[in-house]
Amino acid sequence: MNKKFDAIIVGGGPAGGTAAYFLSQAGMRVLVLEKETLPRYKACGGGISARVLEQFPFSFDSVIESKVNSISYVLGKHNVTFPLPNQSICMVMRDKFDSYLLEHAQAEIRQGVAARAVEEKEDGVIVETAEGERIEGDYLIAADGANSLTARSLGLRPKKLMAGAIEVEASVPAHVFTRFADKPMFIFGEVKTGYLWIFPKSDHLSVGIGALNPGPGALQSTLERVMARFDISIEGQPRKGHPLPVYDHREPINTPRAFLVGDAAGLVDPFSGEGIRFAIKSGRLAAEAILSGHPERYAVSVDRKIGRNHRLAVTMTNIFYNHPRSSFQLGVRNPFVTRVLVDMLADQVGYGRVLAHIFGTLPLFLLTETAAGLSGLVGGRKAAEKVRESVYSI
């Protein structure tokens, strides 16, 4: 048996890297097992708010592909773009981002080493690698993704629900890239309970599609058709499929000595499919639970700070996808709501605030749009915009 570690982390993604960083900073002896050799490609949209990264006392500028200050939402012929005042969304490639975070973790990192089995004891854990090596630690953090082997080994999340996604790193002509270089785009209404995305990177576009319970071949054909509409050809370009795990608060995500984080815990946002923000948050929560001496509080913390929000996201998903056009008109086109959406991307508020704004500002929004419409009939487009500006600038 090798030397004992305070914590063994299986998986070197954002969740594992975050946990490793905060544990190591506190003086713990940490081992990260990463089955791939870094840097390695990881299918992921790669969008994260700059404010989420501010919790780390170092800059991520060297691994940020681009920064955008607006977002576009498309449904049919409707296209709404809203600005991101006072903040930006950072676009990253996961191979560079994950490696960079691990470099700052100051943990022992073993690349190309896969975990095969986990044995939990009363006073610690033993991780057996694919090569047969047995490594002992006080705690285990499972950050090995949606199909987490360590979760299965521990008997956790056996009935997990999965959505599916396909992504392409698309090389496009310069004039097409320029169209999307300053804003990511989300496209709704093309696939049931899902959407497509176009995210700008430094020299290409990350495009993809994700949906819950898609039919056979539905994602591939829809992705090709919709991207062609935007002059983005993905023919002959590599496509990567990956699962999107869905959170279920009824399933345990920890044992006395082990914690599931990120995709292994199913913490992808049920509405937006966003994963990096919650991977980072859960990785830090796991580290804090260990450092506090109260590891049993982890599941409660995750449910309070992530799970409750995700349950409201399910409500949002049901409303939006069952009534997409009215939801788009009353939500995405409502400036009062888009302001809160911006705050949510920065992890400052949750879906509860978004839903409250949708219903709470609905009368004023409808009244304003009616008044703007009437003013437009009399004084033209400028008169209508003046009415909107006088109300929405409040």
N, C-alpha and C positions, 0 to 999 in steps of 0.2 A: 504494500500500500504506500502510495506517495504521500508527500506532506499534505497536511490538512489546510484547506482554505476557509476563510470566513464565509465566502459566498462563491458558488459556481454558477456562471451564467451560460446557458446554452443558447447561442444565437447572437450574432453581432450586428443586428439591425438597430434602428433608432431606439427601440425599447431596451434592448440589451446594452447598447452603448450608453444610454442615459443612466441606467441602473449602475453600470460599472463606474461611470464618472463620479456619481454622488457617493457611492460606497467607498471608492478609492480616496476621494477627497477627505473622507472622514477617518482615514487611516486603516481601513480594512484591507486584508489580503484577498484579492479578487482574481478569479480565473475566468476567462471567456473562451468557450469552445465554439469555433465557427467552422462548419463543415466545408465551406468553400475557401478558396484562396482569394484573399482580398487584393485589389478591388474586384468585385464581381457584379455583373449586371443584375438588376432587380426590377421586374415590371412594376411600375408605380407612376401615377400621374406626376408626383413630385412637387406638389404645391404646399407651402406652409407659410403662415403669417410671420413676418419679421419679428413681431412682438413675442411670439412663442419662443423664439431663439434667444431673446434677451435674458432669459433665466441663466444662460451660460455666460461665464465671465471671459469669453473669448469670441473673436469675430469669425463668422462663417463666410465672409466675403469671397474667400479664395475658392469656395466650392458652390457658390451661387451662380447658376447659369444666366439668369436674368431676373429683374425685378419689375413687377407690373403694378400699376396704380389704378386699374379699373378692371371690371369684370363684365362680360356680356352673357346674357341669358336669351336663348332663342326657343320659341315655340311656334311652329308653322311659319307664318309671314311676320310674326312679331319678334322684334329684336330690341331688347332693352340693355343699355350699357350704363352702369353706375360707377362713379368714382370711389376710390378708397382714400378719403382724406386723412392726412397725418399718419399714414402707414402704407406698407406695401406687402404684396405677396411675393415670396421668394420661390423661384423655380429651381429645383435641384435634380441632379441625376443621383440615384441612390448608390451607385458604386462609389462615387466620390464622397458623397455626404456621409455614408456609413463608415467608410474608412477614416475620414477626417475626425469624426466624433470619437471613434475608438482610439485614435492616436492621442487624443487629449484625456482619455480615461485613466491612463497610468496604471492599467491593470495588466496582468500577464495574459497574453493572447496567444492561443494555439490555433493556427489556421490549418484547414484541411483535416480537421479532426471532428468526426461525427459522434454524437452520443447514441448508444445503442439501447441502453436500459438504465433505469433509475431505481435505486433501493432506498426507501426512507426508513430511518431508525428513529428511536425516541430522542437521541441526542445529535442527529445529523443526517446527512444523505451520502450515498455512494453513487457516483456516476460511472457507468462502464462504457468505454468508447468502442467504436467499431473494431479497433485493433486489439481489444481485450484488456486494455489498461483500466484499472479501477482507481478512481480519484475521490477522495473524501472531502466533504465540506460541511460547515454548520448549516448552511441554507442553500437552496437551489432556486434560481429564477429561470423559468422556461420562457425564452424569447425566440423560439424556433418556428414561428409562423403559424398560418392557418391550419396546416396539417401536422401540428406539433406532435412529434414522437414522444417527447417527454410527458406531455399531457396524457397521452394514451397509456404510457407506462405507469403513470400515477393514478389512472382510472378517472381522470377529470374530463369533462365535456364530451362524453361518449356519443351524444345525439346532436351534435352541433349542426346548425343550419347554415348553408352556404349560398351565396350569390356567385355569379360568374362574371369574369371580365376578360377582355382581350385588349392588348395594347400594341401599338406599332411606333417605333422611332422613325418618323417619316422624313426623308430628305425631299425637299420641295424646291421649286424655282424661287429665285430671289423675290419676284413680285408677289408670290403667294405668301412667302414667309413674312414679308413686310406688313401684310394685311393683319397678321396675328401677333406681330412681335411685341406689341405694347399691351395686349390684353388677352387673357385666357377666355375661352368660350365654352359654355355648357349648352347642350342641345337636347331639348325635351320633346316628347310626343312621337318619337320614332320607334321606341321600343317600350313595351308595357313594364311598369315598375322599374324603370331604369333611365339612363341618359347616355349621351356621348360627350366627349370632351376634346378640346384642342388646346394644348398648353405649349407656349413658346419656350424653347430652350436656347442655348447660345447660338446654335447654327442649324437647328432643325425643329420640327414640331413633334411633340408626344401626343398622339391621338389614340383614342380608345373608346370602348363601350362597356358598360356594366349593367347588369340586370338581375333581378331575383327570379329564379325558375324560368330561364329562357328556354325556348324550344330548340330542338336539334338544328344546328346550323344557323339559327336566327341571328346570333351576334355577328358572325362572319359576314353574312350577306348584307345586314343592315349597316355595318361599319363601312363596307365597300361602297354601298349606294349613297350614304349620306356624305362621306368624305369626298366622293366624286362631285357632289353638288357644290362643294366649296373648293373645287379644283385641286384637291389633294389626292393623288394617286398612291395607293398602297400596294399595287400589284408588284409582286416580286420582292417585296420588303418583308423581312422576318416579323412574324407575329408571335407574341407571347401571351399565353393564357394563364390566368391565376385566379384562385378562389378568393372571395371576400367573405369572411366569417361574420355571422350575425350574433350579436350579444343576447344572451338569455340570462336574466338575473336569477333564475331558479336553479341554474347549474353552478356548483361551487367552482371557484377559480383559485383556490389555495388549499393546502393542507398545513399542518403545524410547521412543516419545514420547507415547503415549496410554494412558489407563487407563479401563476400564469400572467404574462403581460402582453400588451400589444395584440397582434392578430391571434396569438395562441389563446388569449382570453376572449377573443371575439369582439374586440373593442372598436371595430370599424363603425363609423357613423352610418346608421341605417338609411338615412335620407340622402346624404351627399356622397357616401362612400369614402370620405376622408379618413385616413388612417395614421399618418405621421404624427399629427398633434396628439392623438390619444395614446399612441405608442410611447411618446416622450412622457406624457403625463403619468401613465401607469408605471413606466420604468422608475420614475422618481418616487411615486407612491410606494412601490415595493421596497426601494432603498430606505425610505423614511420609516416604513413599518419595521424593518430589520434594525435600523439604528435606534429606534425608540424603545426597543426591548419589548414591543407589543406586536408581534407579527400577526396575531389573530385579528388585528384591526384593519388589515389590508382590504379584505373583501368589503367591509363596511365603507371604507374610504373610497374605494372604486365605485361602489354603488351610489354613494352620495355625490361624488364629484364627476362621475362619468355616466353611470348606469341610469340614473333618473333622467338625465338629459337624453339618453338614447331611447328611453321609453317614450318620451315626448316626441322624439324624432320619428318613431314608428307612427304616432298619431299624425304627425305632419305628412309622412309618406302616404298614409291611407287617404288623407284629405286631398293631397296634391294629385296623386295618380288616379284617384277615382273621379276627380273633377279638375283636370289639368287646365282647361282654358279659363274657367272662372278663378281658379287659384292663381294662375299667372297674372290675370288682369288685376285682381284685388290684392295680391301679395307682391310679386316682383315689380309691378309697375307703380306700386305705392311707395313714394320716397320716404315716408315715415318708417316703413318696414325695412327698406334697403339699408337705412342707417344702422338699424339694429343687426341686420345680417352682417354688416361690416364688423361690428363689435363682436359678434359671435365667432367670426373667423379668427379674431385675435384672442379668442378664449376668455373674453371678458363677460359675456352673458351666454345663456343657453337658449334652447328652443322654447322654454316657458315664456321668456321675454318676447321672442319672435311671435309666438301665437297670441300673446296678450296685445302686441302692437297691431297684428292683423285685424283682430276683432275690435280692439279699443279705438283704433283710428279710422275704422271703416266708414262711420257716418261722415266725418270731416273729409275723408278722401273722396267719397261719392259726391258730396256737396261741392267740393272744389272742382272736380272734373265736370260736373253739371254746369257750374258757373263759368268755367273756362270754355266749355262748348258753346254756351249762349253768347259769351263775349266774342268768341271766334266768328260766330255768324254775323255779328254786327261790325266788329272792328278788324277782323282777319286774324291771322296766325299770331302776330305780335301781341294783340290784345289778349288772346287766350294764354300765351306764355306769361304775360305780365300778371294775370290772375294766379297762375300756378306759382310763380316766383314769390308773390306776396304772401302766400300761405306756406309753401314748403320750405321757405328760408327761415321760418320761425324756429 
